[in-house]
Amino acid sequence: MNIQRVLSVIMSFLVVGSSSDAGQTPVRPTIFAQISPGNRVDVIDGSTGKKREIYRSPRWSARRVSVSPNGDRISLLEFDRGRTEGANYSAPPQSELIVLDTTGRVVHRVGTNIQRYVWCGNACLACIVGTYSEGDFGFSPESAYVVDLVTGAVTPLRGESRPIDITWAAFDSSVLVKVLATSAGGPTVHRYDVATGTYSATQYHDIHFSASGRYYFHAPDLGDRQFRLFDARTNQELQVPTLTTIGTPVGWIPSGPNRLLLVLKDKRTQSPVPDRQPRVLPISPGEADMDFAEFDLDTRRVVRTLRGHVPRWAGPSGVVPLVTVDGRIHAITGP
């Protein structure tokens, strides 16, 4: 089971349609991206919803497409097939992280055996290196680094080994890395300050921060299946019982500044709609419409509701698109 990367970056110029502002014209990001059958990379116009193919990978598999913060670059991982002997790999699949422009031209080949990565600026990528496997994380973690696409400079993140997840904290321009503990205890979190180049341990329990950086949550994983909220200033767990009565938390709203996105419970059955195990966004993107709510953690109340579905698209700076019942494309974000 892989931990899904949560929304953690700011896109304050976007708005989302809801029951209270459905008549307003939404402001949309320029492009989204998608990997389609046949290892095809499609770009979706955020205004019209029209798709166009820009690239077709010649490799065995293409995964983890992403869009740069300013929307002018598309990145993805390409995997070869590897070699098997019986039921095991004699040579596991190897990956390569590539970057395309919006015409589909390969403009950067960033590195090999990258398993997780995140944009940390318009010309900066933070990467986790590991060996492909079919275990809990999908890879055996080894190391992490940050690469500057302009200069080509590579900065190793020399903290504890075995990094398993990574995110960009826009509120303080840092990369947060979650690593498996080398001794007794759970995973630890390290912080890389892009401006100073310093890498240090933190006391945080996870890397999923609100847009302001004031709160963070622990995403359910194999070690702890409970969703937990924390105050980043004190590192103390918060008790917010109204959350579980309203719905299932699935991620932070990018420009919140401290708002959670919830899947509302069905009032008749008091179960999430549709009935499925809670996961951090993206929550099984597809065509099924769902009822969502924005929950303001500062005031402890729902501030708006909305209905639609989350398509299998990647957006700039972690923006999650929402297609509403009228077919319009929005972005899940604050007002």
Backbone as numpy.savetxt, mean C-alpha at the origin, in Angstrom:
# Nx Ny Nz CAx CAy CAz Cx Cy Cz
0.51 -15.99 3.96 -0.34 -14.80 3.96 0.54 -13.56 3.96
0.33 -12.65 3.05 1.11 -11.44 2.97 0.39 -10.30 3.66
1.14 -9.47 4.40 0.56 -8.26 4.98 0.43 -7.23 3.87
-0.76 -6.69 3.69 -0.97 -5.70 2.64 -0.48 -4.33 3.07
0.16 -3.65 2.12 0.64 -2.31 2.43 -0.52 -1.35 2.58
-0.51 -0.55 3.65 -1.62 0.34 3.98 -1.41 1.71 3.35
-2.50 2.48 3.28 -2.42 3.86 2.82 -1.67 4.69 3.85
-0.61 5.44 3.41 0.15 6.20 4.41 0.76 7.48 3.84
0.27 7.97 2.70 0.84 9.16 2.11 -0.24 10.18 1.82
0.13 11.43 1.63 -0.85 12.52 1.53 -1.14 12.87 0.07
-2.42 12.97 -0.29 -2.85 13.42 -1.61 -3.99 14.40 -1.37
-3.69 15.58 -0.82 -4.71 16.45 -0.24 -5.57 17.16 -1.29
-5.19 17.10 -2.56 -6.01 17.81 -3.54 -7.13 16.94 -4.09
-7.26 15.69 -3.65 -8.30 14.81 -4.16 -9.49 14.79 -3.23
-10.70 14.63 -3.80 -11.91 14.48 -2.99 -12.64 13.23 -3.44
-13.59 12.76 -2.64 -14.33 11.56 -2.97 -15.82 11.84 -2.92
-16.56 11.22 -3.84 -18.01 11.36 -3.82 -18.60 10.59 -2.66
-19.70 11.06 -2.10 -20.35 10.40 -0.97 -21.83 10.74 -0.98
-22.52 10.24 0.05 -23.94 10.52 0.14 -24.22 12.00 0.34
-23.24 12.76 0.83 -23.46 14.17 1.12 -22.99 15.10 0.01
-22.16 14.61 -0.91 -21.64 15.51 -1.94 -21.68 14.85 -3.32
-22.64 13.95 -3.53 -22.68 13.19 -4.78 -22.90 14.09 -5.98
-23.45 15.27 -5.79 -23.71 16.14 -6.92 -22.52 16.98 -7.36
-21.43 16.94 -6.56 -20.27 17.73 -6.89 -19.41 17.01 -7.90
-18.66 17.78 -8.68 -17.73 17.20 -9.64 -16.44 16.84 -8.94
-16.05 15.55 -8.93 -14.86 15.16 -8.19 -13.58 15.59 -8.90
-12.56 15.88 -8.12 -11.22 16.11 -8.66 -10.52 14.77 -8.68
-9.90 14.41 -9.80 -9.36 13.07 -9.96 -7.86 13.12 -10.24
-7.14 12.07 -9.83 -5.75 11.97 -10.24 -5.68 11.72 -11.74
-4.54 12.00 -12.35 -4.44 11.89 -13.80 -4.43 10.46 -14.29
-3.69 9.57 -13.62 -3.61 8.20 -14.11 -3.63 7.19 -12.97
-4.09 6.00 -13.30 -3.92 4.81 -12.48 -3.23 3.77 -13.37
-2.79 2.67 -12.77 -2.15 1.61 -13.53 -2.64 0.26 -13.06
-2.55 -0.73 -13.95 -3.06 -2.05 -13.66 -2.25 -3.08 -14.45
-2.02 -4.24 -13.81 -1.47 -5.39 -14.54 -2.64 -6.27 -14.96
-2.80 -6.46 -16.24 -3.90 -7.22 -16.80 -3.41 -8.59 -17.27
-4.34 -9.52 -17.56 -3.92 -10.84 -18.05 -2.96 -10.73 -19.23
-2.00 -11.66 -19.26 -0.98 -11.62 -20.29 0.19 -10.74 -19.93
0.32 -10.42 -18.62 1.42 -9.56 -18.13 1.43 -8.20 -18.83
0.24 -7.71 -19.09 0.08 -6.42 -19.76 -0.06 -5.32 -18.72
0.63 -4.21 -18.93 0.50 -3.04 -18.07 -0.39 -2.02 -18.76
-1.52 -1.72 -18.12 -2.46 -0.75 -18.66 -2.43 0.51 -17.81
-2.58 1.65 -18.45 -2.75 2.93 -17.77 -4.20 3.35 -17.92
-4.80 3.78 -16.83 -6.21 4.18 -16.83 -6.30 5.68 -16.62
-7.00 6.37 -17.50 -7.23 7.80 -17.36 -8.22 8.02 -16.23
-7.81 8.78 -15.21 -8.66 8.99 -14.06 -9.89 9.83 -14.35
-9.92 10.54 -15.46 -11.08 11.37 -15.80 -12.12 10.60 -16.59
-11.65 9.72 -17.48 -12.57 9.04 -18.38 -12.72 7.55 -18.08
-11.75 6.96 -17.36 -11.77 5.52 -17.11 -11.25 4.71 -18.28
-10.81 5.36 -19.34 -10.32 4.63 -20.51 -8.94 4.04 -20.24
-8.74 2.80 -20.73 -7.48 2.11 -20.54 -6.69 2.09 -21.85
-5.37 2.08 -21.69 -4.51 1.88 -22.85 -3.30 1.06 -22.41
-2.95 0.09 -23.23 -1.79 -0.73 -22.94 -0.52 0.04 -23.24
0.43 0.04 -22.30 1.69 0.72 -22.54 2.88 -0.24 -22.55
2.67 -1.46 -22.03 3.82 -2.37 -21.91 3.31 -3.78 -21.73
4.05 -4.74 -22.29 3.73 -6.15 -22.10 5.02 -6.85 -21.69
5.03 -7.39 -20.49 6.25 -7.99 -19.96 6.59 -9.28 -20.71
7.85 -9.46 -21.09 8.26 -10.71 -21.74 8.58 -11.81 -20.74
8.50 -11.51 -19.45 8.90 -12.47 -18.42 7.73 -13.37 -18.02
8.00 -14.30 -17.12 7.01 -15.28 -16.67 5.86 -14.63 -15.92
6.15 -13.62 -15.08 5.11 -13.00 -14.28 5.44 -11.53 -14.05
4.39 -10.70 -13.98 4.53 -9.28 -13.67 3.62 -8.97 -12.48
4.16 -8.28 -11.46 3.41 -8.06 -10.23 3.74 -6.70 -9.63
2.94 -6.31 -8.64 3.20 -5.15 -7.78 3.45 -3.86 -8.58
2.51 -3.53 -9.45 2.62 -2.29 -10.20 2.39 -1.11 -9.25
3.06 0.00 -9.50 2.92 1.20 -8.68 3.11 2.43 -9.57
2.65 3.58 -9.07 2.74 4.83 -9.81 3.52 5.83 -8.96
4.43 6.57 -9.57 5.21 7.56 -8.84 4.31 8.67 -8.32
4.75 9.40 -7.29 3.89 10.44 -6.70 3.37 11.47 -7.69
4.19 11.87 -8.66 3.71 12.87 -9.62 3.07 12.25 -10.86
2.96 10.91 -10.89 2.22 10.25 -11.95 2.91 10.13 -13.28
4.23 10.35 -13.34 4.90 10.28 -14.64 5.74 9.01 -14.82
5.71 8.10 -13.84 6.46 6.86 -13.92 5.60 5.70 -13.40
5.75 4.55 -14.03 5.06 3.33 -13.62 6.15 2.30 -13.28
6.05 1.67 -12.12 7.03 0.67 -11.73 6.35 -0.68 -11.54
7.12 -1.75 -11.69 6.59 -3.09 -11.48 7.72 -4.08 -11.29
7.38 -5.24 -10.73 8.32 -6.34 -10.58 8.06 -7.37 -11.67
9.13 -7.79 -12.35 9.05 -8.87 -13.33 9.78 -10.09 -12.77
9.17 -11.27 -12.89 9.76 -12.50 -12.39 10.02 -13.47 -13.54
11.17 -14.21 -13.44 11.35 -15.34 -14.34 10.71 -16.58 -13.70
10.72 -17.68 -14.39 9.99 -18.86 -13.94 10.74 -19.64 -12.86
12.06 -19.57 -12.84 12.83 -20.41 -11.94 12.87 -21.84 -12.46
13.49 -22.72 -11.69 13.57 -24.14 -12.07 13.12 -25.01 -10.91
12.41 -26.07 -11.22 11.92 -26.97 -10.18 12.49 -28.36 -10.37
12.63 -29.05 -9.25 12.97 -30.48 -9.24 11.97 -31.15 -8.33
11.04 -31.87 -8.93 9.96 -32.44 -8.15 9.03 -31.34 -7.67
8.78 -31.29 -6.35 7.87 -30.29 -5.80 8.62 -29.06 -5.29
9.94 -29.03 -5.41 10.74 -27.93 -4.86 11.48 -27.18 -5.95
11.85 -25.93 -5.62 12.65 -25.13 -6.54 14.12 -25.47 -6.39
14.78 -25.80 -7.51 16.24 -25.90 -7.50 16.84 -24.52 -7.73
16.10 -23.66 -8.42 16.48 -22.26 -8.61 15.19 -21.46 -8.53
14.96 -20.70 -7.44 13.69 -19.98 -7.28 13.55 -18.87 -8.31
12.33 -18.43 -8.59 12.13 -17.31 -9.50 12.89 -16.07 -9.02
13.51 -15.38 -9.96 14.19 -14.13 -9.64 13.40 -12.95 -10.19
13.43 -11.85 -9.45 12.66 -10.67 -9.84 13.59 -9.55 -10.29
13.01 -8.63 -11.04 13.71 -7.40 -11.40 12.70 -6.25 -11.30
13.10 -5.17 -10.63 12.27 -3.98 -10.53 12.61 -3.05 -11.68
11.60 -2.72 -12.50 11.81 -1.81 -13.61 10.88 -0.61 -13.46
11.26 0.49 -14.11 10.47 1.72 -14.11 10.21 2.12 -15.55
8.94 2.40 -15.88 8.53 2.83 -17.21 8.12 4.29 -17.19
8.20 4.94 -18.35 7.49 6.22 -18.48 6.07 5.91 -18.94
5.25 6.93 -19.12 3.84 6.69 -19.43 3.60 6.23 -20.86
4.67 6.17 -21.68 4.54 5.58 -23.01 4.90 4.10 -23.00
5.43 3.61 -21.88 5.82 2.21 -21.78 7.29 1.95 -22.02
8.08 3.01 -22.17 9.52 2.83 -22.37 10.19 2.55 -21.03
11.07 1.55 -20.99 11.82 1.25 -19.76 12.89 2.32 -19.56
12.76 3.08 -18.47 13.70 4.16 -18.21 14.69 3.83 -17.09
14.36 2.85 -16.25 15.29 2.44 -15.19 15.13 0.94 -14.94
16.25 0.28 -14.73 16.28 -1.08 -14.19 16.92 -0.97 -12.83
16.10 -1.08 -11.78 16.53 -0.69 -10.44 17.36 -1.76 -9.76
16.94 -3.02 -9.83 17.69 -4.06 -9.14 16.99 -5.40 -9.22
17.69 -6.46 -8.81 17.16 -7.81 -8.88 16.84 -8.34 -7.48
16.02 -9.38 -7.47 15.57 -10.05 -6.24 14.89 -9.09 -5.26
14.29 -8.04 -5.79 13.48 -7.13 -4.97 12.10 -7.75 -4.80
11.62 -7.81 -3.56 10.34 -8.44 -3.27 9.28 -7.44 -2.82
9.69 -6.37 -2.17 8.80 -5.28 -1.75 9.50 -3.97 -2.06
8.72 -2.95 -2.41 9.32 -1.65 -2.66 8.26 -0.58 -2.49
8.71 0.68 -2.36 7.80 1.80 -2.25 8.49 3.04 -2.80
7.72 3.91 -3.45 8.23 5.20 -3.88 8.46 6.07 -2.65
9.61 6.74 -2.56 9.90 7.65 -1.45 10.25 9.03 -2.00
9.49 9.45 -2.98 9.71 10.68 -3.71 9.56 10.39 -5.19
9.65 11.42 -6.02 9.46 11.22 -7.45 10.63 10.52 -8.12
11.78 10.49 -7.47 12.96 9.84 -8.05 13.68 9.00 -7.01
12.93 8.40 -6.12 13.51 7.64 -5.02 12.67 6.39 -4.77
13.33 5.25 -4.62 12.65 4.00 -4.33 13.34 3.31 -3.15
12.54 2.82 -2.21 13.06 2.02 -1.10 12.66 0.57 -1.36
13.61 -0.36 -1.23 13.41 -1.72 -1.69 13.80 -2.74 -0.62
13.10 -3.85 -0.59 13.46 -5.01 0.23 13.91 -6.12 -0.71
15.06 -6.69 -0.41 15.65 -7.76 -1.21 15.44 -9.09 -0.48
15.13 -10.12 -1.23 14.97 -11.44 -0.64 14.88 -12.50 -1.71
14.79 -13.74 -1.28 14.68 -14.88 -2.18 13.24 -15.36 -2.22
12.73 -15.55 -3.41 11.36 -16.00 -3.59 11.13 -17.32 -2.85
10.00 -17.39 -2.14 9.62 -18.65 -1.49 8.11 -18.68 -1.39
7.56 -19.82 -1.00 6.11 -19.95 -0.90 5.68 -20.01 0.56
6.45 -19.39 1.44 6.12 -19.36 2.86 5.16 -18.25 3.21
5.17 -17.86 4.47 4.20 -16.89 4.97 4.28 -15.55 4.26
5.51 -15.07 3.96 5.66 -13.74 3.38 5.80 -13.78 1.86
5.99 -14.96 1.29 6.21 -15.06 -0.15 7.65 -14.90 -0.54
8.53 -14.65 0.44 9.96 -14.53 0.17 10.72 -14.67 1.49
12.01 -15.00 1.38 12.89 -15.04 2.54 13.66 -13.73 2.57
13.38 -12.86 3.55 13.98 -11.51 3.55 15.48 -11.53 3.82
16.17 -10.57 3.21 17.62 -10.50 3.34 18.12 -9.11 3.72
17.72 -8.07 2.99 18.26 -6.73 3.23 17.34 -5.69 2.63
17.67 -4.40 2.85 16.89 -3.29 2.30 17.83 -2.16 1.90
17.39 -1.38 0.92 18.19 -0.22 0.51 17.29 0.83 -0.12
17.82 2.04 -0.25 17.16 3.15 -0.92 18.01 3.54 -2.13
17.37 3.75 -3.28 18.10 4.12 -4.48 17.58 5.45 -5.02
18.51 6.33 -5.39 18.20 7.61 -6.03 18.25 7.39 -7.54
17.11 7.56 -8.22 17.05 7.28 -9.64 17.77 8.32 -10.48
18.03 9.49 -9.94 18.74 10.53 -10.68 20.24 10.29 -10.66
20.77 10.06 -9.47 22.23 9.89 -9.33 22.66 8.43 -9.40
21.71 7.51 -9.15 22.05 6.11 -9.11 22.63 5.67 -7.77
22.71 6.60 -6.80 23.28 6.28 -5.49 22.39 5.27 -4.76
23.03 4.26 -4.16 22.33 3.23 -3.40 22.76 3.32 -1.94
21.80 3.44 -1.04 22.07 3.54 0.39 21.53 2.31 1.10
22.40 1.39 1.54 21.92 0.22 2.29 21.33 0.66 3.63
20.27 0.00 4.05 19.68 0.25 5.36 20.20 -0.84 6.29
21.24 -0.50 7.02 22.00 -1.50 7.78 21.51 -1.64 9.21
20.23 -1.92 9.37 19.71 -2.20 10.69 19.67 -3.70 10.91
18.71 -4.16 11.68 18.56 -5.59 11.86 18.22 -6.24 10.51
18.58 -7.49 10.38 18.33 -8.19 9.13 16.87 -8.62 9.03
16.52 -9.21 7.89 15.22 -9.78 7.62 14.08 -8.75 7.61
14.17 -7.74 6.75 13.04 -6.80 6.59 11.89 -7.47 5.87
10.66 -7.24 6.35 9.50 -7.90 5.75 8.48 -6.94 5.16
8.53 -5.66 5.53 7.55 -4.70 5.00 8.18 -3.31 5.04
7.69 -2.45 4.18 8.29 -1.12 4.04 7.22 -0.13 3.60
7.33 1.11 4.06 6.38 2.13 3.64 7.05 3.50 3.67
6.42 4.45 3.01 6.89 5.83 2.96 6.02 6.66 3.88
6.64 7.32 4.86 5.93 8.19 5.80 6.08 9.62 5.33
5.09 10.10 4.57 5.19 11.43 3.98 5.19 12.54 5.02
4.60 12.27 6.19 4.48 13.32 7.19 5.83 13.77 7.75
6.85 12.90 7.69 8.17 13.35 8.13 9.28 12.90 7.17
8.90 12.61 5.93 9.86 12.27 4.86 10.82 11.16 5.29
10.25 10.07 5.73 11.09 8.95 6.14 10.55 7.64 5.59
11.44 6.66 5.52 11.08 5.31 5.14 11.00 4.48 6.42
9.89 3.78 6.61 9.73 2.91 7.78 9.86 1.46 7.33
10.68 0.71 8.06 10.95 -0.68 7.70 10.57 -1.58 8.87
9.77 -2.59 8.59 9.40 -3.57 9.61 10.28 -4.79 9.41
10.98 -5.21 10.48 11.92 -6.32 10.37 11.58 -7.38 11.40
11.89 -8.62 11.06 11.71 -9.71 11.99 12.78 -9.63 13.08
12.37 -9.84 14.30 13.31 -9.78 15.41 14.33 -10.92 15.30
15.57 -10.63 15.71 16.61 -11.65 15.67 16.67 -12.42 16.98
15.95 -11.96 17.99 15.89 -12.65 19.27 14.43 -12.78 19.68
14.18 -13.17 20.92 12.80 -13.33 21.38 12.04 -12.02 21.26
10.78 -12.12 20.89 9.96 -10.93 20.72 9.45 -10.82 19.30
8.53 -9.86 19.09 7.93 -9.69 17.78 8.77 -8.81 16.87
8.23 -8.49 15.69 8.94 -7.63 14.74 9.23 -6.25 15.33
10.26 -5.61 14.82 10.61 -4.25 15.24 10.52 -3.31 14.04
10.48 -2.01 14.31 10.34 -1.01 13.26 11.54 -0.08 13.28
12.13 0.15 12.11 13.25 1.07 11.96 12.85 2.22 11.05
13.53 3.34 11.20 13.21 4.55 10.46 14.46 5.08 9.76
14.31 5.34 8.43 15.38 5.95 7.65 14.97 7.37 7.28
15.72 8.35 7.75 15.45 9.76 7.45 16.12 10.10 6.12
15.31 10.39 5.11 15.85 10.64 3.77 16.73 11.88 3.75
16.36 12.91 4.50 17.11 14.17 4.48 18.51 14.02 5.10
18.59 13.30 6.20 19.88 13.19 6.92 20.62 11.89 6.63
19.91 10.91 6.09 20.55 9.63 5.82 20.74 8.76 7.05
20.09 9.09 8.16 20.25 8.32 9.39 19.22 7.19 9.45
19.63 6.08 10.03 18.79 4.90 10.15 18.80 4.47 11.60
17.63 4.41 12.22 17.59 4.16 13.66 16.39 3.30 14.02
16.49 2.62 15.17 15.40 1.82 15.69 14.35 2.72 16.33
13.10 2.26 16.34 12.01 2.98 17.00 11.34 2.03 18.00
10.38 2.58 18.74 9.59 1.77 19.66 8.24 1.38 19.08
8.00 1.74 17.81 6.71 1.46 17.20 6.49 -0.04 17.03
5.22 -0.43 17.00 4.85 -1.83 16.84 4.52 -2.18 15.39
4.33 -1.17 14.53 4.00 -1.43 13.13 4.26 -0.15 12.33
4.03 -0.22 11.02 4.44 0.89 10.14 3.27 1.59 9.47
2.04 1.32 9.90 0.86 1.83 9.21 0.36 3.10 9.89
0.86 4.26 9.47 0.59 5.54 10.11 -0.50 6.33 9.40
-1.21 7.14 10.20 -2.17 8.09 9.62 -1.40 9.17 8.87
-2.12 9.94 8.07 -1.46 10.95 7.24 -0.72 11.99 8.06
-1.21 12.30 9.26 -0.54 13.29 10.11 0.62 12.70 10.88
0.66 11.36 11.00 1.68 10.70 11.80 1.34 10.59 13.27
0.16 11.05 13.67 -0.20 11.04 15.09 -0.57 9.65 15.59
-1.18 8.84 14.72 -1.61 7.50 15.10 -1.04 6.48 14.13
-1.01 5.24 14.58 -0.71 4.13 13.67 -1.45 2.90 14.14
-1.55 1.91 13.25 -2.20 0.68 13.66 -1.33 -0.53 13.34
-1.59 -1.58 14.08 -0.99 -2.88 13.80 -1.96 -3.67 12.93
-1.48 -4.11 11.77 -2.32 -4.90 10.88 -2.29 -6.36 11.33
-3.43 -7.02 11.36 -3.47 -8.43 11.75 -2.50 -9.26 10.91
-1.71 -10.11 11.57 -0.77 -10.98 10.87 -0.74 -12.34 11.55
0.21 -13.18 11.17 0.25 -14.53 11.72 0.56 -14.52 13.22
1.31 -13.52 13.67 1.67 -13.46 15.08 0.59 -12.86 15.97
-0.20 -11.96 15.41 -1.24 -11.27 16.18 -2.37 -10.92 15.23
-3.48 -11.60 15.33 -4.58 -11.42 14.40 -5.53 -10.29 14.80
-5.17 -9.54 15.82 -6.01 -8.45 16.31 -5.60 -7.12 15.69
-6.58 -6.35 15.19 -6.33 -4.98 14.74 -6.15 -4.12 15.98
-5.03 -3.38 16.06 -4.74 -2.57 17.24 -4.35 -1.15 16.83
-4.89 -0.17 17.53 -4.58 1.24 17.29 -3.62 1.75 18.36
-2.69 2.65 17.96 -1.72 3.21 18.89 -1.61 4.71 18.70
-1.32 5.40 19.79 -0.97 6.82 19.75 0.54 6.89 19.55
0.99 7.48 18.44 2.42 7.49 18.13 3.23 8.32 19.12
2.61 9.29 19.80 3.34 10.13 20.75 3.70 9.37 22.02
2.82 8.47 22.44 3.05 7.73 23.68 3.36 6.26 23.43
3.05 5.79 22.21 3.20 4.38 21.84 2.26 3.49 22.65
1.20 4.07 23.19 0.23 3.33 23.96 -0.95 2.91 23.08
-1.47 1.71 23.35 -2.61 1.23 22.58 -3.88 2.00 22.95
-4.69 2.34 21.94 -5.94 3.05 22.13 -7.10 2.07 22.14
-8.07 2.33 22.99 -9.29 1.54 23.02 -10.42 2.36 22.41
-10.89 1.94 21.24 -11.96 2.66 20.54 -13.06 1.64 20.22
-13.88 1.30 21.21 -14.88 0.23 21.02 -15.91 0.53 19.94
-16.14 1.82 19.64 -17.14 2.14 18.62 -16.72 1.65 17.24
-15.43 1.47 17.01 -14.96 1.01 15.70 -15.55 -0.35 15.37
-15.48 -1.29 16.30 -15.93 -2.64 16.00 -17.45 -2.74 15.90
-18.16 -1.79 16.47 -19.61 -1.81 16.35 -20.07 -1.22 15.02
-19.26 -0.35 14.44 -19.62 0.31 13.19 -19.22 -0.52 11.98
-17.99 -1.02 11.98 -17.51 -1.76 10.83 -16.11 -2.29 11.01
-15.50 -2.69 9.91 -14.16 -3.26 9.91 -13.16 -2.25 9.37
-12.16 -1.83 10.15 -11.14 -0.90 9.64 -10.31 -1.57 8.55
-10.08 -0.85 7.46 -9.31 -1.41 6.35 -8.14 -0.53 5.92
-7.99 0.66 6.48 -6.85 1.49 6.12 -7.07 2.95 6.45
-5.98 3.71 6.39 -6.06 5.15 6.61 -6.47 5.85 5.33
-7.21 6.93 5.46 -7.53 7.79 4.33 -6.33 8.72 4.13
-5.78 8.81 2.91 -4.49 9.47 2.70 -4.35 10.88 3.25
-5.36 11.72 3.13 -5.21 13.09 3.62 -6.09 13.34 4.83
-6.37 12.33 5.59 -7.31 12.26 6.71 -7.65 13.52 7.48
-6.78 14.12 8.34 -5.41 13.66 8.61 -5.34 12.45 9.52
-6.45 12.15 10.25 -6.46 10.99 11.15 -7.77 10.23 10.99
-8.05 9.85 9.74 -9.31 9.18 9.43 -9.07 7.78 8.92
-9.86 6.86 9.45 -9.83 5.47 9.02 -10.96 5.20 8.04
-10.68 4.34 7.08 -11.72 3.86 6.18 -12.27 2.56 6.74
-13.59 2.46 6.86 -14.24 1.27 7.40 -15.14 0.65 6.35
-15.25 -0.69 6.38 -16.32 -1.38 5.68 -17.46 -1.52 6.67
-18.60 -0.93 6.35 -19.72 -0.93 7.29 -20.30 -2.32 7.49
-20.79 -2.57 8.70 -21.46 -3.82 8.98 -22.90 -3.78 8.47
-23.36 -4.94 8.05 -24.77 -5.08 7.67 -25.60 -5.00 8.95
-26.51 -4.04 9.03 -27.30 -3.85 10.25 -28.19 -5.06 10.57
-28.50 -5.85 9.56 -29.36 -7.01 9.80 -28.56 -8.18 10.39
-27.30 -8.35 9.92 -26.51 -9.50 10.36 -25.37 -9.11 11.29
-25.06 -7.78 11.35 -23.94 -7.29 12.13 -22.62 -7.94 11.72
-22.49 -8.22 10.43 -21.24 -8.75 9.91 -20.79 -7.86 8.77
-19.47 -7.83 8.47 -18.99 -6.99 7.38 -19.68 -7.35 6.08
-19.86 -6.37 5.21 -20.52 -6.59 3.93 -19.48 -6.43 2.82
-19.27 -7.43 1.93 -19.79 -8.77 2.08 -19.05 -9.54 3.16
-19.53 -10.74 3.54 -18.95 -11.52 4.64 -17.58 -12.06 4.23
-16.51 -11.53 4.82 -15.15 -12.00 4.54 -14.26 -11.61 5.71
-13.12 -12.24 5.80 -12.18 -11.92 6.86 -11.64 -10.51 6.64
-11.51 -9.71 7.71 -10.99 -8.35 7.55 -9.55 -8.35 7.09
-9.24 -7.46 6.17 -7.87 -7.31 5.67 -7.60 -5.83 5.48
-6.33 -5.48 5.47 -5.95 -4.11 5.19 -6.06 -3.89 3.69
-6.44 -2.67 3.30 -6.58 -2.38 1.87 -5.32 -2.75 1.10
-5.40 -3.22 -0.15 -6.66 -3.40 -0.87 -7.41 -4.65 -0.42
-8.70 -4.53 -0.18 -9.50 -5.63 0.33 -10.19 -6.34 -0.82
-9.54 -7.34 -1.35 -10.09 -8.13 -2.44 -10.75 -7.23 -3.49
-9.95 -6.36 -4.15 -10.55 -5.46 -5.14 -11.34 -6.24 -6.18
-12.40 -5.67 -6.65 -13.23 -6.34 -7.63 -14.43 -5.48 -7.98
-15.46 -6.11 -8.48 -16.61 -5.37 -8.98 -17.76 -5.30 -7.99
-17.64 -5.94 -6.83 -18.74 -5.94 -5.86 -18.79 -4.63 -5.10
-19.93 -3.93 -5.16 -20.09 -2.68 -4.42 -20.18 -2.95 -2.93
-19.58 -2.05 -2.14 -19.57 -2.19 -0.69 -19.90 -0.83 -0.08
-20.37 -0.86 1.18 -20.65 0.36 1.92 -19.44 0.69 2.79
-18.93 1.92 2.62 -17.77 2.39 3.35 -18.16 3.58 4.23
-17.30 3.86 5.21 -17.47 5.05 6.03 -16.10 5.62 6.38
-16.06 6.94 6.52 -14.87 7.62 7.02 -15.06 7.86 8.51
-14.14 7.34 9.31 -14.22 7.47 10.76 -13.10 8.38 11.23
-13.48 9.52 11.83 -12.51 10.48 12.34 -12.05 10.04 13.72
-10.77 9.70 13.84 -10.27 9.19 15.11 -10.18 10.28 16.18
-10.02 11.53 15.77 -9.94 12.62 16.74 -11.28 12.86 17.43
-12.37 12.79 16.66 -13.70 13.05 17.23 -14.47 11.78 17.55
-13.92 10.61 17.12 -14.55 9.31 17.37 -15.94 9.21 16.73
-16.05 9.70 15.50 -17.37 9.62 14.85 -17.22 9.43 13.35
-18.27 8.93 12.72 -18.33 8.80 11.27 -18.64 10.16 10.67
-17.87 10.58 9.69 -18.07 11.91 9.11 -18.70 11.85 7.72
-18.67 10.69 7.08 -19.37 10.53 5.82 -19.41 9.05 5.44
-20.35 8.72 4.57 -20.46 7.36 4.05 -20.40 7.39 2.54
-20.06 6.28 1.95 -19.96 6.19 0.51 -20.13 4.74 0.09
-20.46 4.54 -1.17 -20.69 3.19 -1.67 -20.04 3.05 -3.05
-19.41 1.91 -3.25 -18.77 1.64 -4.53 -17.90 0.41 -4.42
-16.97 0.27 -5.39 -16.03 -0.84 -5.33 -14.62 -0.35 -5.64
-13.65 -1.09 -5.13 -12.24 -0.74 -5.31 -11.68 -1.60 -6.45
-11.39 -1.01 -7.60 -10.85 -1.80 -8.71 -9.39 -2.17 -8.46
-8.86 -3.05 -9.28 -7.48 -3.51 -9.13 -6.52 -2.53 -9.80
-6.48 -1.32 -9.30 -5.62 -0.28 -9.86 -4.66 0.24 -8.81
-3.50 0.69 -9.28 -2.57 1.41 -8.42 -2.65 2.89 -8.78
-2.51 3.75 -7.76 -2.60 5.19 -8.00 -1.40 5.93 -7.47
-1.22 7.17 -7.85 -0.10 7.96 -7.35 -0.14 8.10 -5.84
1.03 8.02 -5.22 1.19 8.26 -3.79 0.24 7.45 -2.92
-0.04 6.23 -3.32 -0.87 5.36 -2.51 -2.35 5.64 -2.58
-2.80 6.48 -3.51 -4.21 6.79 -3.65 -4.99 5.53 -4.04
-6.08 5.26 -3.35 -6.94 4.12 -3.67 -8.16 4.63 -4.44
-8.37 4.16 -5.65 -9.53 4.61 -6.43 -10.80 3.93 -5.96
-11.90 4.63 -6.13 -13.23 4.09 -5.84 -14.13 4.39 -7.03
-14.76 3.35 -7.56 -15.73 3.52 -8.63 -17.11 3.42 -7.99
-17.88 4.51 -8.07 -19.20 4.53 -7.44 -20.24 3.92 -8.36
-21.45 3.74 -7.83 -22.49 3.03 -8.56 -22.88 3.72 -9.86
-22.59 5.03 -9.97 -22.90 5.74 -11.21 -21.75 5.67 -12.21
-20.69 4.91 -11.88 -19.59 4.71 -12.81 -18.49 5.75 -12.72
-18.66 6.74 -11.83 -17.63 7.77 -11.71 -16.43 7.26 -10.93
-15.24 7.76 -11.26 -14.01 7.38 -10.58 -13.67 8.46 -9.57
-13.44 8.06 -8.33 -13.08 8.97 -7.26 -11.81 8.45 -6.59
-11.34 9.16 -5.62 -10.23 8.70 -4.81 -10.64 8.75 -3.36
-10.34 7.68 -2.62 -10.71 7.63 -1.20 -9.75 8.52 -0.43
-10.24 9.66 0.03 -9.42 10.62 0.72 -10.30 11.56 1.53
-9.70 12.47 2.23 -10.47 13.40 3.06 -11.00 14.58 2.28
-11.80 15.44 2.91 -12.40 16.58 2.21 -11.37 17.67 1.92
